[in-house]
Amino acid sequence: MSAPPEPEPGGAAWETALRVATLLSADPHGCGGVRLRARPGPVRDAWLAALSAALPPGRPVRRMPAGIADDRLLGGLDLPATLATGRPVLQRGLLAEADGGLLIVPMAERLDAGIAARLASCLDTGIVALARDGLAARLPARIGLVLLDEGDDEEGPPDALLERLAFRLDLDGVSVRDVAAGPKTRDAAPTSEARSLSRSGAEKGVRSSDGAALIESLCSTACTFGVASLRAPILALRIARLAAALDGAREPEETHAVEAAALVLAPRATRLPEPRAEAADRPEPGSTDAPTERDGGADRPLDDVVLAAIRAAIPPGLLALLACERVRNAKAGKAGAPAASARSGRAVGSRPGDPRRARLDLVATLRAAAPWQRLRTSSTAGRIVIRTDDLRITRYRQRSETTTIFAVDASGSSAIERLAEAKGAVEGLLAESYARRDRVALVAFRGAGADIVLPPTRSLVRAKRGLAGLPGGGGTPLAAGLDAALALALAVRRAGGTPLVVLLTDGRANIARSGEPGRAQAAEDALAAARAFRGEGLPALLIDTAFRPQDPARRLAEAMAARYLPLPQADAARLGAAVRAAAPAR
């Protein structure tokens, strides 16, 4: 009889996803949650439906709206009830409503840092603490998170949240056919005894003295694969105990350790371990001392079994992707920060103040006055008494304008090779900047110096005209070009804007700052000018215009703390994504 065919990669990924749904539904808060990389569609909907079906009865599932306010997320004052009763009435927030269940977070790659911090605190403590508007309460909020990640490789959910979630799933390789061919759920209804065991195992955490070998194996395996966070082996141990509880076992066995390592540690791996040196007197395959298929597995140490499981679970190309440093742009200084305004911009909350000098926030004023109405309305029944201390004014923040400064190498080396393609790339980037209603500027360097071809402007026509008339030829005064771009960027920042420098060059300088030819001195001057960018904390993007990626351009980008992007691999979509990723947050 022939062996059954192995499952297709998509079918195996769907099986794993269903197993994750089963584990997560058994103990959402203990697992922390899951990061789900998947585009909107039937595959993602099918997994979310399987997860909801696997949850025990009574476990809520809530969806967090984008841009949610603090009072809706954490809870706060129920204004109508408070005004009606004259005493503070608590209104539960979304976190408390999801207690014991799951909170689905759409567009997690764009999650606000403040919201992420509140969610991380809730995962750590399982409590929402309120101390505002005359309220003081501590509400239970033992939740699990489902972060729906729809971003590309350049963006993702905040690391502070990812570190606290046990699972990371990628369903981009799963098709609707895989979902239809696979089971709808996997162990979707754990028994009450298994749920009780899973809760007790999660509560024990790493404090239990049982399973010392398992704990040591998971910790050493995490270290071997470059997993730096201590939370990862803790979560892996919790998942191993949870899997054992669902299978009706009191303590985790080898299969549970392997499963926990594959699900929790493998997606976090940043390196592969070096192969161990084998003994010179290794038994021959036909020797009686060689381990057989029957007893070889039993004699293998647990560490080897877990290491082999993680090796098999790491997807091809994952380590290569992790080897690429994630874009982390320096923040703009205070001069380029968003400006506060008294009467215009985006509302960002309220504060006590004089409404004659700013706009009155009526709802916030009523919230401040409502808890005191019982003490104030003895002589004015039926009226709301508002005092000066209750007045709240709206705080606004104006959008900080971004100026994208294109510094283009128009020297002979670039003109002969890639200046035409560089111009096409810049035109695409100009269109991206124009669509965001930002300003653009153009600096060209060739011969003995650099010129500001186009000062900061919003005119796309002017920008294209200046670019079309850009001549090519001569030496490469890279240091002069960097100095000119830096001076222009600092001027933009002093004026209250936020600069972004996009440098297009092959990195091969041959004209020093003094104007004298010489590659050695020119390279040193260029690196010194690049370090000035790092010192000022200016965000930058370096596009290598050479036919093949060059080491000088890479070193220059590293000195600038700039994002490096070779032009041969940069189509219009990737260039636009790179500029958006390098642009400072607004």
QUIQUI-V708126 format. One record per residue. N is the residue number from 1. RES is the residue in three letters. SS is DSSP state (H for helix, E for strand, C for the rest). PSI is psi in whole degrees, 0 to 359 (none if undefined). OMEGA is omega in degrees with one decimal (999 if undefined). Layout:
n:res:ss:psi:omega
N:RES:SS:PSI:OMEGA
N:RES:SS:PSI:OMEGA
This chain:
n:res:ss:psi:omega
1:MET:C:131:-177.5
2:SER:C:152:-179.9
3:ALA:C:147:178.9
4:PRO:C:145:-178.6
5:PRO:C:146:177.2
6:GLU:C:147:-179.3
7:PRO:C:148:176.7
8:GLU:C:156:-179.4
9:PRO:H:320:178.8
10:GLY:H:320:178.3
11:GLY:H:321:177.4
12:ALA:H:321:178.0
13:ALA:H:324:178.5
14:TRP:H:321:175.5
15:GLU:H:315:178.3
16:THR:H:319:180.0
17:ALA:H:321:178.7
18:LEU:H:325:176.6
19:ARG:H:320:176.4
20:VAL:H:319:177.9
21:ALA:H:321:179.5
22:THR:H:313:-179.6
23:LEU:H:317:-178.6
24:LEU:H:321:-179.0
25:SER:H:334:-179.8
26:ALA:H:326:-179.2
27:ASP:C:80:-175.4
28:PRO:H:314:-176.3
29:HIS:H:323:178.5
30:GLY:H:323:177.9
31:CYS:H:338:-176.7
32:GLY:C:313:178.7
33:GLY:E:197:-174.7
34:VAL:E:140:169.0
35:ARG:E:119:-175.4
36:LEU:E:107:175.2
37:ARG:E:109:-179.1
38:ALA:C:143:175.6
39:ARG:C:153:176.0
40:PRO:C:135:-178.4
41:GLY:C:185:-175.3
42:PRO:H:330:-179.6
43:VAL:H:312:178.8
44:ARG:H:320:178.5
45:ASP:H:322:179.7
46:ALA:H:321:179.3
47:TRP:H:319:177.9
48:LEU:H:323:177.1
49:ALA:H:320:177.8
50:ALA:H:322:177.9
51:LEU:H:316:178.6
52:SER:H:322:179.8
53:ALA:H:330:-179.1
54:ALA:H:341:179.9
55:LEU:C:139:175.6
56:PRO:C:157:179.0
57:PRO:C:141:178.6
58:GLY:C:351:177.3
59:ARG:C:117:-175.8
60:PRO:C:154:172.4
61:VAL:E:119:-178.9
62:ARG:E:151:178.7
63:ARG:E:127:-176.7
64:MET:E:123:177.6
65:PRO:C:153:175.5
66:ALA:C:141:179.6
67:GLY:C:34:-177.7
68:ILE:C:143:179.0
69:ALA:C:160:-177.0
70:ASP:H:319:-177.4
71:ASP:H:332:176.1
72:ARG:H:327:-179.5
73:LEU:H:311:-174.8
74:LEU:H:333:-173.2
75:GLY:E:166:-179.0
76:GLY:E:208:-175.1
77:LEU:E:129:171.6
78:ASP:C:97:-170.1
79:LEU:H:310:-179.8
80:PRO:H:316:-179.7
81:ALA:H:324:179.5
82:THR:H:317:178.1
83:LEU:H:328:-179.6
84:ALA:H:323:-175.8
85:THR:H:340:-178.6
86:GLY:C:10:177.4
87:ARG:C:155:-178.0
88:PRO:C:130:177.1
89:VAL:C:127:-175.9
90:LEU:E:138:172.5
91:GLN:E:119:-177.9
92:ARG:E:143:178.5
93:GLY:C:182:-175.8
94:LEU:H:326:179.6
95:LEU:H:317:178.1
96:ALA:H:327:178.2
97:GLU:H:330:-178.9
98:ALA:C:11:-177.3
99:ASP:C:128:-179.5
100:GLY:C:355:-176.5
101:GLY:C:218:-172.6
102:LEU:E:145:174.0
103:LEU:E:118:179.9
104:ILE:E:126:-176.4
105:VAL:E:102:178.1
106:PRO:C:157:179.6
107:MET:C:50:-176.9
108:ALA:H:337:179.6
109:GLU:H:345:178.6
110:ARG:H:20:-175.0
111:LEU:C:135:179.0
112:ASP:C:144:-177.1
113:ALA:H:324:178.9
114:GLY:H:318:177.3
115:ILE:H:319:178.5
116:ALA:H:320:178.7
117:ALA:H:322:178.5
118:ARG:H:321:177.8
119:LEU:H:321:178.8
120:ALA:H:320:177.5
121:SER:H:323:178.7
122:CYS:H:322:176.8
123:LEU:H:325:-177.9
124:ASP:H:318:-171.5
125:THR:H:334:-174.3
126:GLY:C:20:-175.6
127:ILE:E:143:170.1
128:VAL:E:118:-179.5
129:ALA:E:128:-179.8
130:LEU:E:134:174.7
131:ALA:E:75:-177.6
132:ARG:E:157:177.2
133:ASP:C:38:179.6
134:GLY:C:10:-178.9
135:LEU:E:147:173.8
136:ALA:E:109:-175.8
137:ALA:E:154:174.2
138:ARG:E:111:-175.0
139:LEU:E:139:176.8
140:PRO:E:138:179.5
141:ALA:C:64:177.8
142:ARG:C:93:-172.3
143:ILE:C:164:167.2
144:GLY:E:148:-176.4
145:LEU:E:142:169.7
146:VAL:E:100:-178.7
147:LEU:E:112:178.3
148:LEU:E:106:-175.5
149:ASP:E:112:179.9
150:GLU:C:10:-175.8
151:GLY:C:180:177.6
152:ASP:C:194:-176.7
153:ASP:C:341:-176.6
154:GLU:C:350:-177.2
155:GLU:C:161:-178.9
156:GLY:C:173:178.1
157:PRO:C:161:179.6
158:PRO:C:141:-179.3
159:ASP:H:329:-179.5
160:ALA:H:330:176.7
161:LEU:H:317:-178.3
162:LEU:H:326:-178.9
163:GLU:C:335:-175.8
164:ARG:C:356:-178.7
165:LEU:C:134:-177.6
166:ALA:C:323:-167.5
167:PHE:E:149:172.5
168:ARG:E:116:-176.8
169:LEU:E:146:174.9
170:ASP:E:110:-178.0
171:LEU:C:13:-179.4
172:ASP:C:334:178.9
173:GLY:C:4:-179.3
174:VAL:C:132:179.8
175:SER:C:169:177.2
176:VAL:H:328:177.9
177:ARG:H:321:178.0
178:ASP:H:321:179.8
179:VAL:H:318:-179.1
180:ALA:H:325:-178.5
181:ALA:H:332:-177.4
182:GLY:C:172:176.9
183:PRO:C:152:-179.1
184:LYS:C:320:175.8
185:THR:C:162:177.0
186:ARG:C:114:-177.3
187:ASP:C:49:-170.4
188:ALA:C:348:-176.7
189:ALA:C:79:178.3
190:PRO:C:146:-178.3
191:THR:C:163:178.8
192:SER:H:326:177.5
193:GLU:H:318:178.6
194:ALA:H:321:178.5
195:ARG:H:322:177.1
196:SER:H:317:178.2
197:LEU:H:320:-178.7
198:SER:H:322:179.1
199:ARG:H:318:179.6
200:SER:H:322:178.1
201:GLY:H:321:178.8
202:ALA:H:323:-179.7
203:GLU:H:329:178.4
204:LYS:H:324:179.0
205:GLY:C:225:-179.9
206:VAL:C:9:-179.4
207:ARG:C:343:-178.1
208:SER:C:142:176.7
209:SER:C:349:179.4
210:ASP:C:151:176.8
211:GLY:C:40:-180.0
212:ALA:H:324:179.1
213:ALA:H:322:178.2
214:LEU:H:315:180.0
215:ILE:H:314:-179.7
216:GLU:H:321:-179.3
217:SER:H:316:-179.3
218:LEU:H:320:-179.6
219:CYS:H:315:179.7
220:SER:H:325:178.3
221:THR:H:319:177.4
222:ALA:H:319:178.6
223:CYS:H:320:-178.5
224:THR:H:322:-177.8
225:PHE:C:13:174.2
226:GLY:C:27:177.0
227:VAL:C:107:-171.7
228:ALA:C:331:-174.4
229:SER:C:135:176.3
230:LEU:H:341:179.7
231:ARG:H:332:-176.2
232:ALA:H:308:177.2
233:PRO:H:330:176.2
234:ILE:H:315:177.8
235:LEU:H:322:178.7
236:ALA:H:319:177.4
237:LEU:H:320:179.8
238:ARG:H:320:179.6
239:ILE:H:323:177.2
240:ALA:H:317:178.6
241:ARG:H:324:178.3
242:LEU:H:318:177.7
243:ALA:H:320:177.5
244:ALA:H:320:179.5
245:ALA:H:320:178.9
246:LEU:H:332:177.0
247:ASP:C:1:178.3
248:GLY:C:14:179.3
249:ALA:C:149:-179.9
250:ARG:C:326:-179.4
251:GLU:C:149:179.9
252:PRO:C:141:175.3
253:GLU:C:183:-176.9
254:GLU:H:320:-179.7
255:THR:H:324:178.9
256:HIS:H:322:176.6
257:ALA:H:318:179.0
258:VAL:H:316:-179.4
259:GLU:H:317:179.7
260:ALA:H:319:179.3
261:ALA:H:319:-179.0
262:ALA:H:324:-176.2
263:LEU:H:325:-172.2
264:VAL:H:313:-173.2
265:LEU:H:323:-175.8
266:ALA:H:315:179.5
267:PRO:H:343:180.0
268:ARG:H:357:-175.4
269:ALA:C:138:177.5
270:THR:C:355:176.9
271:ARG:C:161:174.9
272:LEU:C:140:179.9
273:PRO:C:151:176.1
274:GLU:C:144:-179.8
275:PRO:C:140:-179.1
276:ARG:C:145:177.5
277:ALA:C:132:-177.9
278:GLU:C:151:-178.7
279:ALA:C:147:-178.3
280:ALA:C:330:-178.2
281:ASP:C:44:-179.9
282:ARG:C:131:-177.4
283:PRO:C:148:176.4
284:GLU:C:155:-178.9
285:PRO:C:327:-178.2
286:GLY:C:359:-176.7
287:SER:C:151:178.4
288:THR:C:345:179.7
289:ASP:C:348:-178.8
290:ALA:C:140:179.9
291:PRO:C:136:178.5
292:THR:C:170:178.9
293:GLU:C:335:-174.3
294:ARG:C:316:-174.7
295:ASP:C:359:-177.6
296:GLY:H:321:-177.9
297:GLY:H:327:-177.8
298:ALA:H:332:-177.2
299:ASP:H:350:-178.3
300:ARG:C:136:176.6
301:PRO:C:155:-179.1
302:LEU:H:325:179.4
303:ASP:H:317:-179.9
304:ASP:H:321:179.7
305:VAL:H:315:-179.5
306:VAL:H:320:178.1
307:LEU:H:317:178.9
308:ALA:H:323:179.5
309:ALA:H:319:-179.7
310:ILE:H:320:176.5
311:ARG:H:317:-178.2
312:ALA:H:333:-175.5
313:ALA:H:344:-179.4
314:ILE:C:121:-179.7
315:PRO:C:150:176.6
316:PRO:C:135:177.6
317:GLY:C:354:-177.9
318:LEU:H:315:-178.4
319:LEU:H:326:176.4
320:ALA:H:323:178.1
321:LEU:H:319:179.9
322:LEU:H:336:-179.8
323:ALA:H:334:177.0
324:CYS:C:124:-176.4
325:GLU:C:133:-178.9
326:ARG:C:144:-176.2
327:VAL:C:121:176.4
328:ARG:C:98:-174.3
329:ASN:C:144:177.7
330:ALA:C:143:179.3
331:LYS:C:148:174.7
332:ALA:C:153:-178.7
333:GLY:C:182:-176.0
334:LYS:H:330:-178.4
335:ALA:H:334:-179.3
336:GLY:H:9:-178.6
337:ALA:C:158:177.4
338:PRO:C:135:-175.6
339:ALA:C:140:176.8
340:ALA:E:148:-179.3
341:SER:E:150:-176.7
342:ALA:C:331:-171.4
343:ARG:C:0:-177.9
344:SER:C:162:-179.6
345:GLY:C:200:-179.2
346:ARG:E:129:179.5
347:ALA:E:129:-177.9
348:VAL:E:26:177.7
349:GLY:E:196:-179.0
350:SER:E:167:178.1
351:ARG:E:160:175.1
352:PRO:E:141:-179.4
353:GLY:C:182:-178.0
354:ASP:C:117:-179.0
355:PRO:C:351:176.4
356:ARG:C:343:-179.3
357:ARG:C:352:179.5
358:ALA:C:177:-177.4
359:ARG:C:136:179.3
360:LEU:E:132:172.5
361:ASP:C:98:-172.1
362:LEU:H:316:-177.9
363:VAL:H:316:178.6
364:ALA:H:325:177.2
365:THR:H:316:178.2
366:LEU:H:323:177.4
367:ARG:H:320:180.0
368:ALA:H:328:-177.0
369:ALA:H:335:-171.9
370:ALA:H:316:-176.6
371:PRO:C:344:-174.4
372:TRP:C:7:-173.5
373:GLN:H:326:-179.7
374:ARG:H:328:179.3
375:LEU:H:339:-173.7
376:ARG:H:344:-170.5
377:THR:C:23:179.6
378:SER:C:324:-179.0
379:SER:C:353:-178.9
380:THR:C:65:-177.1
381:ALA:C:139:177.4
382:GLY:C:358:179.0
383:ARG:C:149:176.8
384:ILE:C:122:-178.4
385:VAL:C:121:179.6
386:ILE:C:128:179.3
387:ARG:C:172:-176.4
388:THR:H:324:-178.6
389:ASP:H:343:-178.9
390:ASP:H:343:-172.9
391:LEU:C:133:178.0
392:ARG:E:140:177.6
393:ILE:E:154:-176.9
394:THR:E:135:173.4
395:ARG:E:133:-179.9
396:TYR:E:154:174.4
397:ARG:E:127:179.8
398:GLN:C:146:177.6
399:ARG:C:128:178.6
400:SER:C:124:-176.8
401:GLU:C:133:178.9
402:THR:E:134:175.2
403:THR:E:116:178.7
404:THR:E:117:-177.5
405:ILE:E:114:178.1
406:PHE:E:116:175.8
407:ALA:E:111:-170.0
408:VAL:E:130:174.8
409:ASP:E:108:-179.2
410:ALA:C:25:-177.6
411:SER:C:180:-177.2
412:GLY:H:319:-178.0
413:SER:H:318:179.4
414:SER:H:323:-178.4
415:ALA:H:320:-179.6
416:ILE:H:322:-172.9
417:GLU:H:295:-163.7
418:ARG:C:12:-174.5
419:LEU:H:323:179.1
420:ALA:H:316:178.6
421:GLU:H:325:177.1
422:ALA:H:320:177.7
423:LYS:H:318:177.3
424:GLY:H:320:178.1
425:ALA:H:318:179.7
426:VAL:H:322:178.5
427:GLU:H:319:176.3
428:GLY:H:320:178.6
429:LEU:H:325:176.3
430:LEU:H:318:178.5
431:ALA:H:321:177.3
432:GLU:H:314:-179.4
433:SER:H:320:179.7
434:TYR:H:322:179.9
435:ALA:H:332:178.3
436:ARG:C:3:179.9
437:ARG:C:35:175.9
438:ASP:C:168:177.7
439:ARG:E:155:178.3
440:VAL:E:152:175.4
441:ALA:E:158:-175.9
442:LEU:E:124:175.9
443:VAL:E:130:177.7
444:ALA:E:138:178.3
445:PHE:E:132:-179.4
446:ARG:E:163:177.7
447:GLY:C:243:-176.5
448:ALA:C:358:-176.4
449:GLY:E:194:-177.2
450:ALA:E:148:179.8
451:ASP:E:144:172.3
452:ILE:E:96:-178.3
453:VAL:E:323:-176.6
454:LEU:E:114:174.7
455:PRO:E:166:-177.8
456:PRO:E:127:-177.2
457:THR:E:161:172.6
458:ARG:C:359:-177.0
459:SER:C:110:177.6
460:LEU:H:327:179.5
461:VAL:H:315:178.2
462:ARG:H:319:-178.7
463:ALA:H:315:179.4
464:LYS:H:324:179.7
465:ARG:H:319:178.0
466:GLY:H:325:179.0
467:LEU:H:321:-178.6
468:ALA:H:326:-179.8
469:GLY:C:12:-177.6
470:LEU:C:116:179.8
471:PRO:C:165:178.5
472:GLY:C:153:178.5
473:GLY:C:159:178.9
474:GLY:C:191:-178.6
475:GLY:C:182:-177.5
476:THR:C:89:177.4
477:PRO:C:71:-173.1
478:LEU:H:320:179.8
479:ALA:H:319:178.6
480:ALA:H:321:177.5
481:GLY:H:319:178.2
482:LEU:H:320:178.7
483:ASP:H:317:-180.0
484:ALA:H:318:178.6
485:ALA:H:322:178.8
486:LEU:H:316:179.1
487:ALA:H:318:179.3
488:LEU:H:320:179.6
489:ALA:H:319:178.6
490:LEU:H:324:176.9
491:ALA:H:320:177.0
492:VAL:H:318:-178.6
493:ARG:H:323:177.3
494:ARG:H:330:179.1
495:ALA:C:2:178.0
496:GLY:C:1:178.2
497:GLY:C:179:179.1
498:THR:E:113:-177.4
499:PRO:E:150:171.0
500:LEU:E:122:-177.1
501:VAL:E:126:175.5
502:VAL:E:110:-175.3
503:LEU:E:125:177.0
504:LEU:E:110:-177.6
505:THR:E:162:172.4
506:ASP:C:357:175.2
507:GLY:C:3:-176.0
508:ARG:C:92:-178.8
509:ALA:C:145:176.7
510:ASN:C:5:176.5
511:ILE:E:122:-178.7
512:ALA:C:175:178.2
513:ARG:C:329:-179.0
514:SER:C:350:-177.1
515:GLY:C:357:-179.9
516:GLU:C:144:177.2
517:PRO:E:154:-180.0
518:GLY:C:116:-174.0
519:ARG:H:320:-176.4
520:ALA:H:308:-179.8
521:GLN:H:324:178.8
522:ALA:H:321:178.6
523:ALA:H:319:177.9
524:GLU:H:317:179.2
525:ASP:H:321:179.8
526:ALA:H:318:178.3
527:LEU:H:323:177.2
528:ALA:H:319:177.0
529:ALA:H:325:178.7
530:ALA:H:322:179.1
531:ARG:H:335:176.7
532:ALA:H:327:175.5
533:PHE:H:314:179.2
534:ARG:H:319:-179.1
535:GLY:H:328:179.7
536:GLU:H:351:179.7
537:GLY:C:34:-178.0
538:LEU:C:131:175.7
539:PRO:C:140:-175.7
540:ALA:E:156:176.9
541:LEU:E:124:179.0
542:LEU:E:123:178.0
543:ILE:E:117:-179.2
544:ASP:E:116:-175.7
545:THR:C:4:179.9
546:ALA:C:161:178.2
547:PHE:C:322:177.2
548:ARG:C:146:179.5
549:PRO:C:136:-174.2
550:GLN:C:143:176.1
551:ASP:H:321:177.8
552:PRO:H:321:179.2
553:ALA:H:321:177.9
554:ARG:H:316:179.3
555:ARG:H:322:178.4
556:LEU:H:316:178.5
557:ALA:H:321:178.5
558:GLU:H:319:178.3
559:ALA:H:327:179.6
560:MET:H:348:-169.1
561:ALA:C:42:-176.2
562:ALA:C:156:173.0
563:ARG:E:129:-178.0
564:TYR:E:131:-178.4
565:LEU:E:114:176.4
566:PRO:E:134:-177.9
567:LEU:H:326:179.2
568:PRO:H:336:-179.6
569:GLN:H:8:-170.5
570:ALA:C:99:170.4
571:ASP:C:181:-174.6
572:ALA:H:320:-178.6
573:ALA:H:319:-178.7
574:ARG:H:323:176.2
575:LEU:H:315:178.5
576:GLY:H:318:178.4
577:ALA:H:322:179.7
578:ALA:H:319:178.3
579:VAL:H:318:178.2
580:ARG:H:322:179.9
581:ALA:H:324:-178.1
582:ALA:H:339:-178.5
583:ALA:C:140:178.9
584:PRO:C:150:177.5
585:ALA:C:144:-177.7
586:ARG:C:none:999
